[in-house]
Amino acid sequence: MTIAQAGAVPPLVRLLERPLAELREAGASALRMLATNNADNQVAVAHAGAIRPMVQLLYDETPSVREEAAAALGNLVFYNDETNAGNQAAIAEAGALQRLGVLLQDK
């Protein structure tokens, strides 16, 4: 929580839209870790606008970026159904479910 409270989430969200795959992957990875089992961070990540660009990363040409994005989205909805209902709805509305289904077959 200290990292999120220090204002690190918005810069990490901006990494999701950088041209270099390594930066997109690093941003998704860091947000995934911040969202792990921490409802406050999950809300902070969503409020910082991470969901839509994270869903876009599911279409990234780089497999490791797609993998980190999928894991981060999973962490944004996992932990507490009551806290994460808004995240679940936002991720579904952003079009992630169909793409995640396709990625299940991605080698």
N, C-alpha and C positions, 0 to 999 in steps of 0.2 A: 504494500500500500504506500510505502514511503516514496517509491519511484513514481507512482501515479500522482501522489499529492505534490511532488516536486515539479509537476508539469511536463513529464516526459511523454505522456500519451499522444498529444497532438503532433509532435515531431515524428514519432514513430508511425502515426497514421500517414503523414506526408511521404514517408519512405515507400509506402505501398504503390505510389504512382510514379516512382523514379524510373528512368530509362534502363538502369543496370539491374539485371536479374538478381545479382547478389544483394543489392540494397532492398529490393522488394521482398526477397526471402528473409533477410535479416529483420525487416520491419514486421513481417507476419510472424516470424518466430518469437520475437520479443513480445508482441501483443498476445500471442498464444500463451507464453509463460506467465505474463501478468494476469491473464484471465483464468489461469488454472486454480480451481477451487477457491475463488475469491469473488464473491458477489459484488462487492464495492468496485473492484477493478473491472469486472465484466460490464457493469453499468457505465463506468467511466470511459471504457473503450468504445462502447456503443454511442455514448453521447458525444464523443470526439469525432464521430462520423466515419468509423472504421468499417461498418458493415457493407456498404455499397462497394467501396474499392476492394474489400476482401473478397466479395462475391465475384467481382471482375477478375481477380487473380485466379479464380477457378478455371479461367480460359487462357491463362498464361501459357506461352510456348515452352517454358522451362518446367519440367516435371517437379523439381524440388520446390518451386514457388507454389505450384498447385497443391502439393502435399502440405506445405506449411499453412496455406490459406484454409484448406479443408480442416486441418487440425485446430486452427485458431477459431474458426466458426463453431466447431464442435465444443470448444471450451467456453465460448460465449453463451451457449445454451445449456450447458451441463452444470449442475451443482444444486440449484434450488429452483424448482418449477415456478414458484410464485414470483421470485425475483426476476427470473429470466423469461417470463411470458412475453414481455415486450421485445426482447432480443429474438426470441423464436419467431414471432410474427414478422419482425423487420427482415430477418434473414429469408423467410419464406416469400415475403412481398418483393424482395430484391431478386428473386428468381433462382435462388441457390438450390432448391430441392431437385429440380430436374437435372441440373448440371452435376450435382453430387451423385445422383443415380448413374449418370454416364461415367463419371470418374471411378465408380466402383469396378468398372471393367477396364480401366486404364492400366496398361502394363507398367 
